[in-house]
Amino acid sequence: MLPRERIFAALEHREPDRIPWGEHSIDYNVHEDILGRPTLDQAKFRTTKAYWDGRRDEVVESMKRDRIDLVRALDMDLIHVSAVPPKDYQPEPMEKVDDTTYRNKNGALYRISATTHDLMMWKPGPREYIPPPVERFQKEIDELEAAPPEDPNDSKWELVHHVVGEMKATHFVALMSDDLAFPRFGATEEDSWMNLVLEPEICRKKAELKGKQLLRTLDVQAKLGVDAIVPCGDLGSSTNIMADPKIYREMVYPWHKAHAAKAHSLGLKVLKHCCGHTWPVIHEFAEIYDCYEGIQASAGMDIARLASEVGGQLCLWGGIWHEHIILGSAKDIRNDARHAFGSAAPGGGYIMGSTHSLAVDAKPENIFQMKRCRDEWGVYPIRPAQWGPAE
């Protein structure tokens, strides 16, 4: 089977020749460890600095080259793509405070994270927060509906066109897409969650704007030649869904359902990425999506239970603990594979992947162990009895 055929078989709950493998996100260190050369693909602050320096084209060329080469080197079946900054993109650099701290023009301080290597907000600026009125969102909705259609040949789609041209004949091309999470607003994190209850009219209007933006964007995404979209919007924490499921069902779910339905009508599969604990809404996911990715085992999302409860409706993509890829051993990877392959793969409907991504500090030996497990144990029909007991 071709790699793309394996993914389609999994999504359609058919058994491919072997378990397919894909990741929705791969950080720069993985490219460098596997390919043995520097990259600007998902290179965190290095990528940000390159944009500040006016090196947008260099970043995009690195993405084109290194993403394809890595998928081929690891013998993956799915390749992820995304929009990129347009030609001549050069944002205003932030003021450097010290080697790890920067200040933007509004006075907010940012620091380079020691964990993710991204430039992340540390302290907000002194500017007074003004809550958005409903009328502002309605004005944006009216402007959106009157705007001309997007151009599929815009330079923001440069990476997508390149990968589709190079890889679609053999591989499954998945486009990372924006999504609607809980439609919050507020001066602080706490305020934003409280306003879901205290200011529902504003939150509903914000959700309407976002939902209509997503539906409109599908018109251009469907013309790019990709096989699927991957809406990325988190709803869960490590312990539970982040707001009352009733709020999800009232404000978010109708737009998720409309988004997936329109994508399907345009010939696109929809592979939902959502981190965290999502049990309270998993049956909604199963109703509207083709696949669920970001199955965070450390948040209680056990893939065996998922296979039992919704495996007949949802293709499950994950199974190898993100934390084990970074901090664990080859034994941990093998045990994760035993559990995921044995419970979710028989009969089809399973794609191997991290429970989040191949991220900063991922150990190359653990990534290669994932590949060995897939190559040795992932051949159909799946035969767990031949793998031996958990270690």
Secondary structure, 3 states (H helix, E strand, C coil): CCHHHHHHHHHCCCCCCECCECCCCECHHHHHHHHCCCCCCCCCHHHHHHHHCCCHHHHHHHHHHHHHHHHHHHCCCEEEECCCCCCCCCCCCCEECCCCEEECCCCCEEEECCCCCCEEEEECCCCCCCCCCHHHHHHHHHHHHHCCCCCCCCHHHHHHHHHHHHHCCCCEEEEEECCCCCCCCCCCHHHHHHHHHHCHHHHHHHHHHHHHHHHHHHHHHCCCCCCEEEEECCCECCCCECCCHHHHHHHHHHHHHHHHHHHHHCCCEEEEECCCCCHHHHHHHHHHCCEEECCCHHHCCCHHHHHHHHCCCCEEEEEECHHHHHHCCHHHHHHHHHHHHHHHCCCCCEEEEECCCECCCCCHHHHHHHHHHHHHHCECCCCHHHCCCCC
